[in-house]
Amino acid sequence: MAKQHTLIFLTGFSGSGKSTIGPLLANSLGYEFLDIDQSIEKKAGKSINKIFAEHGEEWFRTLEAETLQHVVNKRDMVISLGGGLLENDQSFTLIEQSGTLVYLKSSIKTLAKRLASKSDRPLLKGEHGRKLSLEEIEQKITTILAQREPRYEMAEIVVETDIKRIGSTVEELTRKIERHVRSAATTSEAQ
């Protein structure tokens, strides 16, 4: 399969801005937007929290990989990936071969603040669904990020999402993606 640069995959930890920035970026590029987590919820007819509670993380990760398989044959899309999707080696390879990976990077403190009021993140809950303190959330993020960040950092484009306005982030991403796609097209023509 030839690599398409019309598929833009957004990765990053939960709370990094994928679902907020994704639709705006898609609009800016003239692409469609797809959120893998929302697709899974729609297909399963239940929330991710419920999927985790009833079937476990492994079953959810299988649904994630299947959903990705269906998406990689499309064109002109910005795709928001679940924060843990890159941990699956086959999914990671498929993304690398299919499009451009973009890492929306935020600090642990920023992520914790953004996620403190959220109740729909199963990996950021305590035992029996207990709400965690800000410090506990930061600790959990630190642990999970240590595992995931090596893959996040392999993205072709990395953008910090901590202190910039959303509009500025979308503009920066649009410029970087357009430059990357032009560069990739020039390189493939030269071969």
MOZISUL-V23080 format. One record per backbone hydrogen bond with DSSP energy under -1.0 kcal/mol. NH is the residue of the N-H (numbers start at 1). CO is the residue of the C=O. If there is no record, write none. Layout:
BEGIN
[[NH | CO] [NH | CO]]
END
This chain:
BEGIN
[[8 | 77] [9 | 100] [10 | 79] [11 | 102] [16 | 13] [21 | 17] [22 | 18] [25 | 21] [26 | 22] [27 | 23] [28 | 24] [29 | 25] [30 | 26] [31 | 26] [32 | 76] [34 | 78] [36 | 80] [39 | 35] [40 | 36] [41 | 37] [42 | 38] [43 | 39] [44 | 40] [45 | 41] [46 | 41] [51 | 47] [52 | 48] [53 | 49] [54 | 50] [55 | 51] [56 | 52] [60 | 56] [61 | 57] [62 | 58] [63 | 59] [64 | 60] [65 | 61] [66 | 62] [67 | 63] [68 | 64] [69 | 65] [70 | 66] [71 | 67] [72 | 68] [74 | 71] [77 | 6] [78 | 32] [79 | 8] [80 | 34] [81 | 10] [85 | 82] [87 | 84] [88 | 85] [92 | 88] [93 | 89] [94 | 90] [95 | 91] [96 | 92] [97 | 93] [98 | 94] [99 | 95] [100 | 7] [102 | 9] [103 | 157] [104 | 11] [105 | 159] [111 | 107] [112 | 108] [113 | 109] [114 | 110] [115 | 111] [116 | 112] [118 | 115] [124 | 121] [126 | 130] [129 | 126] [130 | 127] [137 | 133] [138 | 134] [139 | 135] [140 | 136] [141 | 137] [142 | 138] [143 | 139] [144 | 140] [145 | 141] [146 | 142] [148 | 144] [149 | 145] [151 | 148] [152 | 148] [153 | 149] [154 | 151] [155 | 152] [156 | 101] [157 | 101] [159 | 103] [161 | 105] [169 | 165] [170 | 166] [171 | 167] [172 | 168] [173 | 169] [174 | 170] [175 | 171] [176 | 172] [177 | 173] [178 | 174] [179 | 175] [180 | 176] [181 | 177] [182 | 178] [183 | 179] [184 | 180] [185 | 181] [186 | 182] [187 | 183] [188 | 184] [189 | 185] [190 | 186]]
END
